[in-house]
């Protein structure tokens, strides 16, 4: 969090949170009331003050007020640029600890930044990293992996940065429980929520 945000939180610690106004789409773009946020300064501020609470609800800390995020997929959207894997908030991923494929063929990574889905425009890069029985993956290999039940291992592996990680099947619906995040945050019992959006 930025220093000015931390100071505002200390000064006004009991400002009700906002639910249902902010969201993160599948391409890593912030929205307010389903309208794209395009001003660079606002995007940078959200990026710098994005985090999660103890219940797995992700939010933007806007000064003293917390705005909870609806997630189209995962808390982060990952991009590959010039050999560097990074989040939509421009944080470099230094380590991945798991690779998962859902029923549609999307790839979710467990990373040192948090769980992130690879943006679809970078799937060509990912395919160069996926292998089956020591060989480059083929279309039929992926089709076979998609028939494996959620929560099971596949015969695919992901080779990147000198490490080899097995690729597991994990349905879209099963991912929040597996990685402790909430796609549609709601107020908890006895938790005050603001009725209006932040200014």
Order of alpha helices (4+ residues) and beta strands (2+ residues): alpha-beta-beta-beta-alpha-beta-beta-beta-beta-beta-beta-beta-beta-alpha-beta-beta-alpha-beta-beta-alpha
